[in-house]
Amino acid sequence: MPDYRTTCQIHAAVLAALFATYLLLPFAPLWVFGQEALPGAVFMTRRASVVFLGIAAMLMLSRNAPRSEARQAIVIGLIIVYLGLALIGAQATLRGVAGWLTWLTVAAELVLAASLVPHLRSRETA
């Protein structure tokens, strides 16, 4: 299991890549999710990119944080984000709203959420 610092760096790299993709190539995620690249969808995709960048920055800035309630809050919040995205993606795919490639993003989100579980403790245990 990677330590918290390494885990933060991995997640920040993934989120920074998503930021760049959603901002510079908004048609790519729309294609993956089976959505038309309508002007409104492209606009919302680019807006969502900033959220990825903000979370990546938060993770990089907290990567050296000792075990604490604040660090635990970051981990719980990110697990909720990943599980929420996976749930919405799975539901949309099952309803036929999103394309089958969405299952790849669901799998990735579940793996990313699971990689944070070992970092849930707020204090060192004896």
N, C-alpha and C positions, 0 to 999 in steps of 0.2 A: 504494500500500500504506500503510495507516495505521501510525503509529508504535506502539511497545509500549504507551504510555500510553493512546492512543485504543482500541487493541485490548482492553486490560484493561477499560476503561470500558464498551465495547460488550458484552463477555462478562459482566461483572458485572451490567449492566442486564438482560440476557436471563435470567441465573440468578436474579436477584432477582424477576423476574416469574414465573419457574417456582416459586420458593419461595412467593410469595403465592398462586398458583393451586393448587399442591398442598396448601397448608395450609388455605386458606379455601374452595376449591371442588374438593375431592378427586374429586368425581364427574366433573368435566370431563376430566382426563387418563384416567380409567378408561374413559370413553365413547370418547375418541380411540383408545385401544388395544383397544377392543372387549371390555372386561372387565366383569363384573357388579360392582356396587357393594356387595359383601358387607361386613359390618363389619370383617373382617380385612383386606380389600383397602383400605378407607378408612383404617384404622389405619396400614398400611404406607405408603400414599401420603403421609399426613401426616408420618410419620417421615422419609421420603425428602426432604421439603421442607427439613428442617434441613441436609441435605448440600448442597443448592443454595445455601442462605444462607452456609454456611461457605466454600464455594469462591468465592462472590461477594465475601465479605469478604477472603479471601486475595488475590484479584486486585486489589481496590481498594487494599489496603495495599501491594502490590508494584508498583503502576503506575509509580512513579518510580524503580524499581530500575535501576541501570546493568547493562549486559551482564555476566553472571557465571554461574558454574556453578549458583548457587541459582536465578537467573531461568530458566536453561535447564531446570532440574529442574521448575519450575512449568509451563513450556510443554510439556515432554514428558509430564508427568503429566496435564495437561488434554487433550492430544491422545489419550492412551490412554483417558481417560474417554469422550471423544466417539466415538472409533472403536469402543470396546467397546459403548457404547449402540447405535450404528448396527448393529453386527454382531448383537447380540442381537435388536434390533427387526426386522431383515431376516429372520433365522432364524425368529423367532416368526410373522412374517407368512407366510412361505413354507410353514410347517408348519400354518397355519390357526389358530394359537393367538391371534394378535392381528389386529385389524381392518385393513382396507386403509388407513385414515388414518395408520397407523403409518409408511407410506412417506413421509409428509410430515415426520415427526420424523426419520426416517433421513436424508432429504435435508438437513434443517437441521443435523443433527449432523455430516454430512460437510462442509458449508460452514463450520461453526464450526471444525472440526479443520483444514481447509485454510487458514483465515485465520491460524492460529498458526504454520504452517510457516516463513514468512519470519523468525520470531523465534527460531529454533532455535539460532543461533550464540551461543556463550557469550562470545566475545571479538570486539572490533572487528577487521575485516580491512583490510589495507592496500590 
